[in-house]
Amino acid sequence: MAKKSKGNRVQVILECTEHKESGQPGTSRYITTKNRKNTPDRLERKKYNPILKKVTVHREIK
């Protein structure tokens, strides 16, 4: 889960959006950091999904 810290930079988990819809077992998740002050919204990045073997959109969860 996200690491609690005193600063604005926090760890977030990005999860694949297309993988849930495909119905295949497993998930594709990445951990990254973001600055809470500059990006209060949820992150959305294109990352490689090794199970689907293509680049897909990953969104921040929780």
Residue frames as a rotation matrix with the C-alpha (Angstrom) as fourth column:
MET 1
0.572 0.820 0.000 0.00
0.820 -0.572 0.000 0.00
0.000 0.000 -1.000 0.00
ALA 2
0.495 -0.356 0.793 0.95
0.168 -0.856 -0.489 3.65
0.853 0.375 -0.364 -0.09
LYS 3
-0.249 -0.696 -0.673 3.78
0.896 0.099 -0.434 4.66
0.369 -0.711 0.599 2.21
LYS 4
0.844 0.534 -0.044 2.89
0.498 -0.752 0.432 7.37
0.197 -0.387 -0.901 4.72
SER 5
-0.288 -0.957 -0.039 5.40
0.935 -0.272 -0.227 10.20
0.206 -0.102 0.973 4.83
LYS 6
-0.038 0.212 -0.976 5.59
0.621 -0.760 -0.189 13.78
-0.783 -0.614 -0.103 6.00
GLY 7
-0.772 -0.379 -0.509 6.30
-0.115 -0.705 0.700 15.26
-0.625 0.599 0.501 2.55
ASN 8
0.092 0.815 -0.572 4.20
-0.798 -0.284 -0.532 15.69
-0.596 0.505 0.624 -0.54
ARG 9
-0.293 -0.277 -0.915 5.77
-0.850 0.513 0.117 12.72
0.437 0.813 -0.386 -2.39
VAL 10
0.077 0.418 0.905 3.90
-0.733 0.639 -0.233 9.43
-0.676 -0.645 0.356 -1.85
GLN 11
-0.939 -0.333 0.085 4.06
-0.217 0.765 0.606 5.91
-0.267 0.551 -0.791 -3.29
VAL 12
0.095 0.984 -0.151 1.13
-0.843 -0.001 -0.539 4.84
-0.530 0.179 0.829 -5.46
ILE 13
-0.536 -0.158 0.830 0.16
0.155 0.947 0.280 1.57
-0.830 0.279 -0.483 -7.14
LEU 14
-0.282 0.403 -0.871 -0.77
-0.917 -0.378 0.122 1.53
-0.280 0.833 0.476 -10.83
GLU 15
-0.382 0.248 0.890 -3.00
0.060 0.968 -0.243 -1.31
-0.922 -0.039 -0.385 -12.03
CYS 16
-0.999 -0.042 0.029 -3.87
0.027 0.042 0.999 -2.33
-0.043 0.998 -0.041 -15.58
THR 17
-0.353 0.927 -0.129 -7.39
-0.692 -0.351 -0.631 -1.37
-0.630 -0.134 0.765 -16.72
GLU 18
0.038 0.359 -0.933 -7.62
-0.941 0.328 0.087 -3.76
0.337 0.874 0.350 -19.72
HIS 19
-0.815 -0.452 -0.361 -6.52
-0.330 0.876 -0.351 -6.82
0.475 -0.167 -0.864 -17.76
LYS 20
-0.711 0.620 0.332 -9.65
-0.279 0.185 -0.942 -6.87
-0.646 -0.762 0.041 -15.56
GLU 21
0.183 0.841 -0.509 -11.88
-0.829 -0.147 -0.540 -6.82
-0.529 0.520 0.670 -18.64
SER 22
-0.264 -0.367 -0.892 -9.97
-0.863 0.503 0.048 -9.64
0.431 0.782 -0.450 -20.38
GLY 23
0.741 0.643 0.195 -10.87
-0.652 0.617 0.441 -12.20
0.163 -0.453 0.876 -17.69
GLN 24
0.284 -0.729 -0.623 -7.37
0.063 0.662 -0.747 -13.71
0.957 0.173 0.234 -17.56
PRO 25
0.820 -0.010 -0.572 -5.92
0.562 0.192 0.804 -14.67
0.102 -0.981 0.163 -14.16
GLY 26
-0.190 -0.933 -0.307 -3.30
0.970 -0.227 0.089 -12.47
-0.152 -0.281 0.948 -12.48
THR 27
0.889 0.414 -0.193 -2.78
0.385 -0.907 -0.173 -8.71
-0.247 0.079 -0.966 -12.54
SER 28
-0.006 -0.874 0.486 -0.25
0.831 -0.274 -0.484 -6.23
0.556 0.401 0.728 -13.87
ARG 29
0.930 0.291 -0.226 0.78
0.368 -0.710 0.600 -3.70
0.014 -0.641 -0.767 -11.21
TYR 30
-0.057 -0.936 0.348 3.55
0.605 -0.310 -0.734 -1.13
0.794 0.169 0.583 -10.95
ILE 31
0.552 0.125 -0.824 4.67
0.780 -0.428 0.457 0.95
-0.295 -0.895 -0.334 -7.96
THR 32
-0.183 -0.584 0.791 5.74
0.694 -0.647 -0.316 4.55
0.696 0.491 0.524 -8.52
THR 33
-0.394 0.045 -0.918 5.79
0.775 -0.520 -0.359 7.88
-0.493 -0.853 0.170 -6.67
LYS 34
0.013 0.404 0.915 3.90
0.726 -0.633 0.269 11.08
0.688 0.660 -0.301 -7.27
ASN 35
-0.963 -0.264 -0.049 3.86
0.238 -0.755 -0.611 14.56
0.124 -0.601 0.790 -5.82
ARG 36
-0.276 0.930 -0.241 0.49
0.944 0.215 -0.251 15.00
-0.181 -0.297 -0.938 -4.09
LYS 37
-0.131 0.181 -0.975 0.67
0.224 -0.952 -0.207 18.81
-0.966 -0.245 0.084 -4.34
ASN 38
-0.690 -0.238 -0.684 1.24
-0.539 -0.462 0.704 18.92
-0.484 0.854 0.190 -8.12
THR 39
-0.630 0.479 -0.611 -1.03
-0.383 0.493 0.781 15.98
0.676 0.726 -0.127 -9.09
PRO 40
-0.593 0.466 0.657 -3.98
-0.707 0.090 -0.702 15.63
-0.386 -0.880 0.276 -6.72
ASP 41
0.476 0.782 -0.402 -5.86
-0.879 0.409 -0.245 13.51
-0.027 0.470 0.882 -9.32
ARG 42
0.581 -0.229 0.781 -5.25
-0.030 0.953 0.302 9.83
-0.813 -0.199 0.546 -9.92
LEU 43
-0.345 -0.812 -0.471 -2.28
-0.653 -0.153 0.741 8.99
-0.674 0.564 -0.477 -12.16
GLU 44
0.780 0.492 0.387 -2.80
-0.027 0.644 -0.765 7.32
-0.626 0.586 0.515 -15.52
ARG 45
-0.082 -0.906 -0.414 0.21
-0.793 -0.192 0.578 5.98
-0.603 0.376 -0.703 -17.43
LYS 46
0.802 0.195 -0.565 0.85
-0.533 0.660 -0.529 3.66
0.270 0.725 0.633 -20.37
LYS 47
-0.107 -0.807 0.581 2.91
-0.880 0.349 0.322 0.71
-0.462 -0.477 -0.747 -19.15
TYR 48
-0.441 -0.147 -0.886 3.79
-0.668 0.713 0.214 -2.75
0.600 0.686 -0.412 -20.48
ASN 49
0.388 0.593 0.706 1.54
-0.861 0.507 0.047 -5.61
-0.330 -0.625 0.707 -19.38
PRO 50
-0.630 -0.767 -0.121 3.59
-0.759 0.576 0.303 -8.84
-0.163 0.283 -0.945 -19.52
ILE 51
-0.462 0.528 0.713 0.50
0.103 0.830 -0.548 -11.09
-0.881 -0.180 -0.438 -19.36
LEU 52
0.670 0.742 0.003 -1.28
0.152 -0.133 -0.979 -9.45
-0.727 0.656 -0.202 -22.31
LYS 53
-0.140 -0.881 0.452 2.12
0.797 0.170 0.579 -8.79
-0.587 0.442 0.678 -23.97
LYS 54
-0.026 0.095 0.995 1.29
0.758 -0.647 0.082 -5.21
0.652 0.756 -0.055 -24.99
VAL 55
-0.960 -0.281 -0.016 1.32
0.239 -0.784 -0.573 -1.65
0.148 -0.553 0.820 -23.67
THR 56
-0.011 0.999 -0.047 -1.88
0.767 0.039 0.640 -0.77
0.641 -0.029 -0.767 -21.82
VAL 57
-0.047 0.103 0.994 -3.25
-0.373 -0.924 0.078 2.05
0.927 -0.367 0.082 -19.64
HIS 58
-0.303 -0.101 -0.948 -2.50
0.792 0.527 -0.309 1.66
0.530 -0.844 -0.080 -15.94
ARG 59
0.213 0.460 0.862 -4.44
-0.157 -0.855 0.494 3.75
0.964 -0.241 -0.110 -13.38
GLU 60
-0.785 -0.477 0.396 -3.75
-0.398 -0.102 -0.912 4.56
0.476 -0.873 -0.110 -9.76
ILE 61
0.070 0.805 -0.588 -5.73
0.337 0.536 0.774 2.46
0.939 -0.252 -0.234 -7.28
LYS 62
0.422 0.218 -0.880 -6.84
0.906 -0.061 0.419 3.50
0.038 -0.974 -0.223 -3.80
